[in-house]
Every structure is written in structure tokens, then in C-alpha cells.
């Protein structure tokens, strides 16, 4: 706001936009890495518990139309 020269104002605005975009990209990458690590950890825990229980395949409830064993409660105990 203190800058009165239009060219300098535009230059400053562009510089701030670049800095903001860089910070946004870094945050997005960091967030994606953390989500991926958490997902991999949860998937590994599900696989381990399912194997211990004698299962060779685990499907989400939404993929099962009829039958099967619901092991959600046992998995939630392990994940929490």
C-alpha cells in the first residue's frame, strides 16, 4: 500500500503471488505425503490383522452385495 509506483506495485504483487504459490505447493506435497503414509500404515495393519484371522481377501462393505464376514470391529480395534 505504501508503494505508489504502479510497476513496482505489480512487481511486488507478482512476487507475493509466487511466494504464496510456492508455499501452497509445499504444503500440498507435505499433506499428500502424510496422507499416503497414514493410508499405507492403515492398509498394512488391515492386512496383518486379516492374515492373522485367516483371511486372504478384504473388501470394503460397499463392494459386498451379499454374504461375507464383517471384520470391521476387529480392524477398528487394531487401527485405533
C-alpha positions, -999 to +999 in steps of 0.1 A: +000+000+000+029+023+006+042+018-029+029+044-053+047+033-085+023+011-105+051-010-120+066-017-086+032-025-071+026-050-099+061-065-093+055-068-056+021-084-062+036-109-086+064-117-061+039-123-033+018-145-056+048-166-064+057-169-028+022-179-019+020-204-047+053-220-036+041-223+000+008-237-012+026-263-033+050-272-005+020-276+019+001-297-006+031-320-012+037-324+026+000-331+032-002-357+004+029-374+017+014-376+052-019-389+039-001-415+018+019-426+048-012-429+070-030-448+043-001-472+039+001-477+076-037-485+079-035-508+049-006-527+064-025-530+097-056-543+080-036-568+060-018-580+091-049-585+112-068-601+083-040-626+078-040-634+115-077-640+113-072-664+083-085-641+055-068-638+021-091-610+008-106-580+024-132-558+007-149-526+017-185-531+028-198-512-002-183-538-026-200-567-010-236-573-021-243-604-001-225-627+024-190-625+038-178-618+073-178-583+087-145-578+104-148-540+108-149-541+146-118-561+148-100-539+124-111-507+142-096-520+174-062-525+157-062-492+139-072-471+169 
